[in-house]
Amino acid sequence: MAIGIVILMITIGAIYMLSSSINQSNEDTYKYITSKNFYQKLRSLELEFNKIDRHLNSLDYITKNTPVGQLSLKYETLNQMYNLDGVVSLNWYFRVNQNNEIIEAHIGRDREIDKDNIFNKIILANPDHSHKNTFVEQNGFQYWLMYHSTPIANNERLIYGIVVDMALYHKYLTNIDVTTPNYAYIFTKDGLCIYHPEDSLMGKNVFELSNFSAQDTVRKTDPADPPIVNSEYLNLEVFRFISPFKSENFSGYITVNFPKFNVDDNIKPIRRNTILIFLTTVTILFSLFYIFSMANKKAYLEKELLAVENEKISKEKALIQLQQLKNQINPHFLFNSLNSLYMLIELEPKTAQKFTLNLSKTYRYLITPPAENIVDIENEVEFIEKYITLQKTRFTKELHFDLLDQRTEKLHQKIPFLGLQICVENALKHNIATTEHPLFIEILIHDDEVIITNNYQPKKTTSESELFGLKYLDSIYNYYNVLGYETKCEEGKFICILPLIKC
């Protein structure tokens, strides 16, 4: 509490000093902010252009370190998977002889690009392949073409590179640094605009769009005091920043523009109200400090109670899971099953084979529980049928089992893992099953629930693990916040209702 009061007093003193020292004009402050935003925008766009460089460098490495016979497969993979979110339309290569004739080519499948004009008239028309970077316009679309050349065996050369669809690149760059109130455009040294928020201006000469000229690119401008010009895009006054913009494969300029709003250089109203602001702030801080202290105290008490409750739930969950594991691999069940198998091998070999297969599938299902402790109802039904088959091998006349699917339509629904087995196992474990008093178990599957019913004829002694399975089911339904789980005994029958969980 004492530390909080000290911090509060220090904060009040700082606010008072800050309020008393506000004497800078809003325009200067705005210019400072815009200069910071300018560098942020510049760096953001430089990083994106550097991605193109890294992509081309990766292409260099792959091309120079891959046998020629495997290049086509790797380039096909690149076209499908490594395209910078679709910006790189093509990764391509040509293998040409010393006469500049094509021996092998991999261009890709982009049918929107006129490959004959781009590749044959631009690249192959340049025998020495010295032009590695160019912008091409075709059918109203802009493309950025970058390519390298490397010699290979037999006086042959590999010419390889990428094609960037500038319309896609425009959409991609438009989403870069959208939080700052500015817009930018990028152009070559000759004034060719390759990026502009108004995509109809791409491919135009920026020196012809407005009062902007080539001399502006070499004129030094103080970033803290940028010139104010009229925007040809927004049709209002903006602060204009101009800077060289370079990457390994591009050399040009970037212009970033920030709207200028009318601001009042005179802050006398703020000074006149300093005392009022200070008193109001102190009152608010004291109120917030009091509310925060009370809320913090209440949250601390609730956290303590929640920690105790979580510990209780964790212990209960661990206990249930432990018992579940014990029930899954029940040594008594396995022992009885193996005894039955021993008898069947001699008396009924074919039945013994089926019994062994069912036993294997049953234990495979038991030892691979799902991560979420719920499974498809069809999987659980298939498992319980095998489980009942094993039990009926032991109890041929003592056990009667019916499974009826009364669903009007089979939807994708789930049920707790081993839910049906737990109910059937409880019936077998806690009820008498003899020839004179057989045990009848019935499973009815409805559209929204499963009802398991058995005639109630309890044994005189109970198992130590009684009710652990039912607690497990209750825990699962509570976790998924599903209502309707119920166990009851009425009219000489024990009934367990398992709601289906919709996913």
C-alpha positions in Angstrom: 0.0 0.0 0.0 2.8 2.4 0.9 4.6 1.7 -2.4 1.4 2.4 -4.2 0.9 5.7 -2.5 4.5 6.7 -3.3 4.0 5.8 -7.0 0.7 7.7 -7.0 2.4 10.8 -5.6 5.2 10.5 -8.1 2.7 10.2 -10.9 0.8 13.2 -9.8 4.0 15.2 -9.7 5.0 14.0 -13.1 1.6 15.0 -14.5 1.9 18.4 -13.0 5.3 19.0 -14.6 4.1 17.6 -17.9 1.1 19.8 -17.9 3.1 22.9 -17.1 5.7 22.2 -19.8 3.3 21.7 -22.8 4.4 24.6 -25.0 5.3 23.1 -28.3 3.1 23.7 -31.3 0.9 20.9 -32.7 2.4 21.3 -36.1 6.0 20.7 -34.9 4.8 17.7 -33.0 3.0 16.3 -36.0 6.1 16.8 -38.2 8.1 14.8 -35.7 5.6 12.0 -35.7 5.4 12.0 -39.5 9.2 11.8 -39.8 9.1 8.7 -37.5 6.3 7.2 -39.5 8.2 8.0 -42.7 11.1 5.9 -41.6 8.8 3.1 -40.4 7.1 3.0 -43.8 10.4 3.1 -45.6 11.8 0.2 -43.6 8.6 -1.8 -44.0 8.7 -1.5 -47.8 12.5 -2.1 -47.9 11.9 -5.4 -46.0 9.3 -6.5 -48.5 11.7 -5.7 -51.5 14.4 -7.6 -49.6 12.1 -10.7 -49.6 12.2 -10.6 -53.4 16.0 -10.4 -53.2 16.2 -13.4 -50.9 13.8 -15.3 -53.1 16.1 -14.7 -56.1 19.2 -15.6 -54.0 17.5 -18.8 -53.0 16.8 -19.5 -56.7 20.4 -18.9 -57.4 21.5 -21.4 -54.8 19.0 -24.1 -55.9 19.9 -23.6 -59.6 23.7 -23.8 -59.0 23.5 -26.7 -56.7 21.0 -28.9 -58.5 21.8 -31.3 -61.3 20.3 -30.1 -64.6 18.1 -33.2 -64.8 16.4 -32.4 -61.5 15.8 -28.7 -62.1 12.4 -29.1 -63.7 11.0 -31.0 -60.7 12.4 -28.4 -58.2 11.1 -25.5 -60.2 7.6 -27.1 -60.4 7.7 -27.4 -56.6 8.8 -23.8 -56.3 5.9 -22.6 -58.5 3.4 -24.4 -56.3 4.8 -23.8 -52.8 7.4 -21.0 -52.7 5.9 -17.9 -54.3 5.7 -15.3 -51.6 2.0 -15.5 -51.1 1.3 -15.6 -54.8 3.4 -12.5 -55.6 6.0 -14.4 -57.6 3.9 -15.7 -60.5 6.6 -17.8 -62.1 9.9 -19.4 -61.3 11.4 -20.3 -64.7 14.6 -21.3 -66.5 16.0 -21.8 -70.0 18.9 -24.0 -71.0 20.4 -22.5 -74.2 23.4 -23.5 -76.4 26.1 -21.2 -77.6 23.9 -20.0 -80.4 21.2 -18.8 -77.9 18.9 -21.6 -79.0 16.6 -23.2 -76.4 17.5 -26.8 -75.5 15.2 -27.1 -72.5 12.7 -24.8 -70.8 10.6 -24.7 -67.7 8.2 -21.8 -67.7 5.2 -22.9 -65.6 1.5 -23.0 -66.2 0.3 -19.4 -65.6 -1.8 -18.9 -68.7 -2.5 -15.2 -68.0 1.0 -14.3 -68.9 2.0 -14.0 -72.5 5.2 -16.0 -72.3 6.2 -15.6 -75.9 6.4 -11.8 -75.6 8.0 -11.8 -72.1 10.6 -14.6 -72.7 11.3 -14.8 -76.4 11.2 -11.0 -77.2 12.9 -9.8 -74.1 15.3 -12.5 -72.7 16.2 -14.6 -75.8 16.4 -11.4 -77.9 19.4 -10.4 -75.7 22.1 -12.9 -76.5 24.6 -11.8 -73.9 21.8 -11.8 -71.2 23.2 -8.6 -69.6 19.8 -7.1 -68.9 18.8 -8.7 -65.5 16.0 -6.4 -64.4 13.1 -4.9 -66.3 9.5 -3.9 -66.1 7.1 -5.1 -68.8 3.5 -4.1 -69.6 1.3 -6.5 -71.4 -2.5 -6.3 -72.0 -2.7 -3.6 -69.4 -0.8 -5.6 -66.7 2.5 -4.8 -65.2 5.2 -7.5 -64.6 8.6 -7.2 -63.0 11.1 -9.5 -64.7 14.3 -10.5 -62.9 16.7 -13.1 -64.2 20.3 -14.3 -63.9 22.6 -16.4 -66.2 25.2 -19.0 -65.4 27.4 -21.1 -67.6 27.1 -24.9 -67.5 28.8 -27.8 -69.4 29.1 -28.1 -73.2 29.2 -24.3 -73.7 25.6 -24.1 -72.6 24.0 -21.5 -70.2 21.2 -21.5 -67.8 19.0 -18.4 -67.8 16.7 -18.4 -64.8 14.6 -15.9 -62.9 11.2 -14.9 -61.6 8.2 -12.9 -62.8 6.4 -10.7 -60.3 2.8 -9.8 -61.0 2.7 -6.1 -60.0 -1.0 -6.1 -59.6 -0.7 -8.9 -56.9 2.4 -7.2 -55.5 0.4 -4.0 -55.2 -2.3 -5.7 -53.2 0.3 -7.3 -51.0 2.2 -4.0 -50.3 -1.0 -2.1 -49.7 -1.5 -4.2 -46.5 2.0 -3.3 -45.2 1.9 -0.8 -42.2 -1.7 0.1 -42.7 -1.9 1.7 -39.2 -0.1 4.9 -40.0 -2.0 7.7 -41.8 0.1 7.9 -44.9 0.5 6.7 -48.5 3.6 5.9 -50.5 4.6 5.4 -54.1 7.7 3.9 -55.5 9.2 4.8 -58.9 12.4 4.2 -61.0 15.1 6.8 -61.7 13.3 7.5 -64.9 10.0 8.2 -63.1 8.2 4.9 -63.9 5.7 4.3 -61.1 5.8 0.6 -60.0 3.7 1.0 -56.9 1.0 3.6 -56.0 -2.2 3.3 -53.8 -4.1 4.3 -56.9 -3.4 1.2 -59.1 -4.4 3.0 -62.3 -1.3 5.2 -61.9 1.1 2.2 -61.9 3.1 2.2 -65.1 2.7 6.0 -65.5 5.5 8.6 -65.2 5.3 10.3 -61.8 7.0 13.4 -63.1 4.0 14.0 -65.4 1.4 13.4 -62.7 1.8 16.6 -60.6 4.2 19.3 -59.6 6.8 16.6 -58.7 10.0 16.6 -60.9 13.2 14.7 -61.2 15.1 17.5 -59.4 13.1 16.8 -56.3 14.8 13.4 -56.0 18.2 15.0 -55.6 17.2 18.0 -53.5 18.1 17.5 -49.8 15.2 17.8 -47.4 15.3 18.0 -43.7 13.2 15.1 -42.3 12.2 17.3 -39.4 10.8 20.0 -41.7 9.4 18.3 -44.9 7.9 20.5 -47.6 4.1 21.0 -47.8 2.6 20.2 -51.3 -0.8 19.6 -52.8 -1.4 15.8 -53.2 -2.5 14.7 -56.7 -4.0 11.6 -55.0 -5.9 13.1 -52.0 -6.3 16.6 -53.4 -5.3 18.2 -50.1 -2.1 19.5 -48.5 0.4 16.8 -47.4 3.9 16.6 -45.9 6.1 15.0 -48.6 9.2 12.9 -47.8 11.5 11.7 -50.6 14.3 9.1 -50.2 16.4 6.8 -52.4 14.9 3.3 -52.4 17.3 0.5 -53.2 17.6 -3.3 -53.0 19.8 -5.8 -54.8 17.4 -5.9 -57.8 15.9 -2.4 -57.7 17.2 1.2 -57.6 14.8 4.1 -57.5 13.0 6.4 -55.1 10.1 6.3 -52.6 7.8 9.2 -51.8 5.8 9.0 -48.6 3.0 11.6 -48.0 1.2 12.5 -44.8 -2.0 14.6 -44.8 -1.5 18.0 -43.1 -4.4 19.2 -41.0 -4.9 22.7 -39.7 -3.5 22.9 -36.2 -3.4 25.7 -33.7 0.2 26.8 -32.9 -0.9 28.7 -29.9 -1.4 26.5 -26.8 -2.5 29.3 -24.5 -5.9 27.6 -23.8 -4.0 24.5 -22.6 -1.8 26.7 -20.3 -4.8 28.5 -18.9 -6.5 25.2 -18.0 -3.4 23.6 -16.5 -4.6 23.9 -13.0 -8.0 22.5 -13.9 -6.4 19.6 -15.7 -4.1 18.9 -12.8 -6.9 18.9 -10.2 -9.2 16.8 -12.4 -6.3 14.3 -13.0 -5.5 14.1 -9.3 -9.1 13.3 -8.5 -9.4 10.7 -11.2 -6.1 9.1 -10.1 -7.2 8.9 -6.4 -10.5 7.3 -7.5 -8.8 4.8 -9.8 -6.2 4.0 -7.1 -9.0 3.2 -4.7 -11.0 1.2 -7.2 -7.9 -0.7 -8.2 -7.0 -1.5 -4.6 -10.4 -2.9 -3.9 -10.5 -4.8 -7.2 -7.1 -6.2 -6.5 -8.0 -7.3 -3.1 -11.2 -9.0 -4.4 -9.2 -10.6 -7.2 -6.7 -12.0 -4.8 -9.3 -13.6 -2.7 -11.0 -15.1 -5.7 -7.7 -16.4 -7.0 -7.1 -18.1 -3.7 -10.5 -19.8 -3.9 -10.0 -20.7 -7.5 -6.6 -22.3 -6.8 -8.1 -24.5 -4.0 -11.0 -25.5 -6.4 -8.6 -26.2 -9.2 -6.4 -28.4 -7.0 -9.5 -30.3 -5.9 -10.7 -30.8 -9.5 -7.2 -31.9 -10.5 -7.0 -34.5 -7.8 -10.5 -35.8 -8.6 -9.6 -35.9 -12.3 -6.3 -37.8 -11.6 -8.2 -40.3 -9.5 -10.8 -40.9 -12.2 -8.2 -41.3 -14.9 -6.2 -43.7 -12.7 -9.3 -45.8 -12.1 -10.2 -45.6 -15.8 -6.7 -47.0 -16.7 -7.2 -49.8 -14.2 -10.6 -50.6 -15.7 -9.3 -50.5 -19.2 -6.7 -53.3 -18.7 -8.6 -55.4 -16.2 -6.6 -58.4 -15.2 -9.7 -60.3 -14.1 -11.3 -59.8 -17.5 -8.2 -60.9 -19.3 -7.8 -64.0 -17.0 -11.4 -65.0 -17.7 -11.1 -64.4 -21.4 -7.9 -66.5 -21.6 -9.7 -69.4 -19.7 -12.6 -69.2 -22.2 -10.1 -69.3 -25.1 -8.3 -72.3 -23.6 -11.6 -74.2 -23.5 -12.6 -73.1 -27.0 -9.3 -74.1 -28.7 -10.0 -77.8 -28.0 -13.8 -77.8 -28.3 -14.5 -75.2 -31.0 -11.4 -74.2 -32.9 -13.2 -71.9 -35.4 -15.0 -70.1 -32.6 -11.6 -69.8 -30.8 -10.2 -68.0 -33.8 -13.0 -65.5 -33.8 -12.7 -65.1 -30.1 -9.0 -64.4 -30.3 -9.6 -61.8 -33.0 -12.3 -60.1 -31.0 -10.1 -60.1 -27.9 -7.2 -58.5 -29.8 -9.4 -55.8 -31.3 -10.9 -55.2 -27.9 -7.6 -54.6 -26.2 -6.3 -52.5 -29.0 -9.3 -50.2 -28.6 -8.8 -50.2 -24.8 -5.1 -49.2 -24.8 -5.5 -46.3 -27.3 -7.8 -43.8 -25.7 -8.4 -40.5 -27.6 -6.8 -37.3 -26.5 -10.2 -35.6 -25.8 -11.8 -38.7 -24.1 -14.7 -38.7 -26.7 -15.2 -40.9 -29.7 -17.7 -41.4 -32.6 -20.8 -43.3 -31.5 -20.2 -45.8 -34.3 -16.8 -46.7 -33.0 -18.1 -47.2 -29.5 -21.0 -49.4 -30.8 -18.5 -51.5 -32.8 -16.4 -52.0 -29.7 -19.2 -52.9 -27.4 -20.5 -55.5 -29.8 -17.1 -57.2 -29.7 -16.9 -56.8 -25.9 -20.4 -58.4 -25.5 -19.4 -61.3 -27.9 -16.5 -62.1 -25.6 -18.7 -62.0 -22.5 -21.4 -64.2 -24.1 -18.7 -66.8 -24.8 -18.5 -67.1 -21.0 -22.1 -66.5 -20.2 -24.0 -68.4 -23.0 -27.3 -68.6 -21.2 -26.8 -66.2 -18.3 -26.5 -63.1 -20.4 -29.0 -61.6 -23.0 -28.0 -58.5 -24.9 -29.9 -56.3 -27.4 -28.7 -53.3 -29.3 -31.2 -51.2 -31.2 -30.4 -48.2 -33.4 -33.5 -46.1 -33.5 -32.0 -42.9 -35.0 -33.9 -41.2 -37.7 -30.6 -39.9 -39.2 -27.0 -40.7 -38.4 -25.3 -37.4 -37.6 -21.7 -36.8 -36.6 -22.1 -37.3 -32.9 -19.7 -38.5 -30.1 -19.9 -40.2 -26.8 -17.5 -40.5 -23.9 -14.7 -43.1 -24.5 -15.7 -46.5 -23.1 -19.1 -45.0 -22.1 -21.1 -48.1 -23.2 -18.5 -50.5 -21.8 -18.6 -48.8 -18.4 -22.4 -49.2 -18.3 -22.3 -52.8 -19.4 -19.4 -53.6 -17.1 -21.3 -52.1 -14.2 -24.3 -54.3 -15.0 -22.1 -57.4 -15.1 -20.1 -56.5 -12.1 -22.9 -55.6 -9.7 -25.8 -57.9 -10.8 -26.5 -61.6 -10.5 -26.3 -63.5 -13.8 -27.3 -67.1 -13.6 -29.3 -69.6 -15.7 -32.2 -69.2 -13.3 -31.8 -65.4 -13.1 -30.3 -64.3 -16.4 -29.1 -60.7 -16.9 -30.9 -58.7 -19.7 -28.9 -55.7 -21.1 -30.5 -53.5 -23.6 -28.9 -50.5 -25.5 -31.2 -48.1 -27.3 -29.6 -45.5 -29.6 -31.8 -42.4 -30.1 -31.1 -39.2 -32.1 -29.7 -37.3 -29.0 -29.0 -40.0 -26.4 -28.2 -43.6 -25.6 -30.2 -45.5 -23.0 -28.6 -48.5 -21.4 -31.0 -50.7 -19.3 -30.5 -53.9 -17.3 -32.8 -55.8 -14.9 -31.8 -54.8 -11.4 -30.8 -57.9 -9.3 -27.8 -56.7 -7.2 -25.2 -58.9 -5.7 -24.9 -58.9 -1.9 -21.3 -57.8 -2.0 -20.0 -54.7 -3.9 -16.7 -54.1 -5.7 -14.1 -51.6 -4.3 -14.2 -49.7 -7.7 -18.0 -49.3 -7.6 -19.2 -45.9 -9.0 -15.7 -44.9 -10.3 -16.8 -45.5 -13.9 -20.0 -43.4 -13.4 -18.0 -40.6 -11.9 -15.7 -40.7 -14.9 -18.8 -40.2 -17.2 -20.1 -37.4 -15.0 -16.7 -35.7 -15.2 -16.6 -35.9 -19.0 -20.1 -34.4 -19.4 -19.3 -31.6 -17.0 -16.2 -30.8 -18.9 -18.1 -30.5 -22.2 -21.0 -28.7 -20.5 -23.5 -31.3 -21.7 -26.7 -31.8 -19.7 -28.8 -34.9 -19.5 -26.4 -37.5 -18.1 -28.4 -39.6 -15.6 -28.4 -42.9 -13.7 -31.5 -44.2 -11.9 -33.2 -47.3 -10.6 -36.9 -47.7 -11.2 -39.4 -50.5 -11.7 -36.8 -53.1 -11.1 -34.4 -51.8 -13.8 -31.2 -49.8 -13.6 -31.1 -47.1 -16.3 -28.1 -45.1 -17.5 -28.8 -42.2 -20.0 -25.8 -41.0 -22.0 -26.4 -37.8 -24.0 -24.7 -37.7 -27.4 -22.2 -34.9 -27.8 -22.5 -32.8 -31.0 -19.2 -31.7 -32.6 
